[in-house]
Every structure is written in structure tokens, then in C-alpha cells.
């Protein structure tokens, strides 16, 4: 199947986890892929597996983002799909959240979206069916304790999604967010490790504790998130705009 033939998708944080799953799924539908991130080895491994290109960049740095988009266009032509996937999470009780942590988490989870969306916008508006899909989180739809900076940034990500969707509703571009629950990725593995360190539980018990947020009592699979992203990128999804779609097994928001 080649439902995305002729498209060029740029995926930030595309070397591992959800980003790599999205890259594989879009490539399987015929899209050209450019993977952007800071770590060359995982980017290169994923790119080689799908026949994509890579561009090294810290997405919190405006100049590096602009350089990455220039490299992407050189490799694969104008960007028609932008997937904002790069992100980071840290936990701390709110009184212990320092200014450095606050700024660091807003930079990667929110400022990076500003940089990438502006860099992609001229291409997306020229495309017949441009797409922006941001990987947010259920933390963009509800509050969780001990991760206030992350929750604030992810709420901002959905706010930006809705603002852009409204501003460009009369164009061929749509802007949506996918909001996974706890997903089986390195980020959740680190969260489980923190629980283990603080409570003395074993790793499996810590992962089970995180999975309890999902009424299905399991972690979400990266491939399930990728399927939601693919759906939003398809031509027939033109009417889906400004939405924040939870992929969370029925977790109540």
C-alpha cells in the first residue's frame, strides 16, 4: 500500500520508541522520511531500516532546527508532514522544581514545537494536504502529581495545536495531537526505575504500577500510537482538525 506516496514526513525524536514506530509506519505507506534528533546512532539505525534520511539537531535550538529542515528538504524535498515527537519528562515534588528543570522541560516539550511548526509552515501550506501531528500525552488532558512542568508544557502543546488548527482551517493543512497514556518506551522505563529507586519495588512491579492508569491494565504499544498518527496523515482525514486524541485504553480524562 502507498497511501502516502509523494509525501515527505519529518519526525523529531525519530530514532527510538514512539518516533521510530511512527517513522516505520509512515514509510510503509510510501512516505519519504527524515528523522531528526540529537543521537546519531539510533537515528541512523532506524533510517537505514526504512530507507530514510537523518538530520542531527537539538530541537530546542532555533538555528539547529532551521538547519535540520534545510537538510531535510535537500534530501527529500518539501516537508508535507511534520510529526512533533521529541519530548522529555522528569519528576519532582512541586516545591523542589527548580527554574532550570522548568525551563528545560518547557524547552523540549513546548518551545521545540514552536520552532518546528514555524520552520515547516511554508512547505505545509504549499502542500495539497499538509499535516502537523504532535505527540502530546494524557498529561496534556489532565493533571498528574509530581510532574508539574511536564503537564504544563503538554497542555501548552495541545493549546498550540488548537490555535494553529483554527488559524489555518481554510487551508489544506490540518493540525492535531495524539495523546498516549503510559507507553512501553525508554521514557516509561526511566519512570519505572525512579519508582523502584524510591520505593524498593522491583522493576516489574513499578511497570505494573504505571500500567494501572490504563483501564486495560497494560502499557500502550508504540505501534498503536503510530496507527493513530497514520490515520491523521491520510488524505481522507482532512476533516479531523484541532483534535487531541487519547490513545490510552480508556483512561478517564
Secondary structure, 3 states (H helix, E strand, C coil): CCCCCCCEEEEECCCCHHHHHHHHHHHHCCCEEEEEECCHHHHHHHHHHHCCEEEECCCCCHHHHHHHHHHHHHHHCCCCEEEECCCCCCCCCHHHCCHHHHHHHHHHHHHHHHHHHHHHHHHHHHCCCCEEEEECCHHHCCCCCCCHHHHHHHHHHHHHHHHHHHHCCCCCCEEEEEEECCECCHHHHHHHHHHHHHHCCCHHHHHHHHHCCCCCCCCECHHHHHHHHHHHHCHHHCCCCCCEEEECCCCCC
